[in-house]
Amino acid sequence: MRILLVEDDELIGTTLRADLERAGFAVDWARDGVEGEYLGREEPCDAVVLDLGLPGRSGLEVLRHWRAEDNRVPVLILTARDGWQEKVDGFKAGADDYLGKPFHVQELVARLIALIRRASGGNVGSLEAAGLKLDEDTQTVRLGDGRELQLTGTEFRLLRYFMLHPGKVLSKSRLTEHVYDNDSDKDSNVIEVYVRRLRQKLGEDLIQTRRGQGYVFGGEAS
């Protein structure tokens, strides 16, 4: 899953980006409101972590512009711990959740995962699909026979995206957009390599190829 982080504090941004990447997210980082608004409009992110006190354009203004354009990307705003008015203003502007500073990264990750699952129509609990259960904390997958397999970072991100969209035709370009951040080399042929690796680990029939369209995970395309 791909996250847009809009944060002007260099230390917070550097630390948070690294923490989110360790948690299995691809992360684009904007350091001001103007760049953040542009990336949120042009790049296919799955959720946004949005600071409110941004140079160039405030976080609330950025959020209002997105919602006015009917951009429904899930947005979690960062506020001061006692900034109740910021929370109210953020919800009125269209925020989906908030987190007060300082915060624990584990809570941020849990809230982001919940937002993304709700947006995709899935359950907020453990991610389960096609007989598999994904463990977000250990980045492992449990098979129907009880075996637990370790995944590489890219395998984890790709499988998580598949499991969020079971039975859907997913093109290679869509997968690359949501598995890699803006700074990565988005060669769609790499997706073929990782799909092959997942098939070797999980079974050849779990991810089906639709010639000229992409892939379908866990069942017939809808």
Beta strands, then each sheet from edge to edge (+ up, - down):
strand 1: 2-6
strand 2: 26-30
strand 3: 47-51
strand 4: 75-80
strand 5: 97-101
strand 6: 127-129
strand 7: 132-135
strand 8: 140-142
strand 9: 148-150
strand 10: 169-170
strand 11: 207-210
strand 12: 214-217
sheet 1: 2+ 1+ 3+ 4+ 5+
sheet 2: 6+ 7- 8+ 9-
sheet 3: 10+ 12- 11+
end
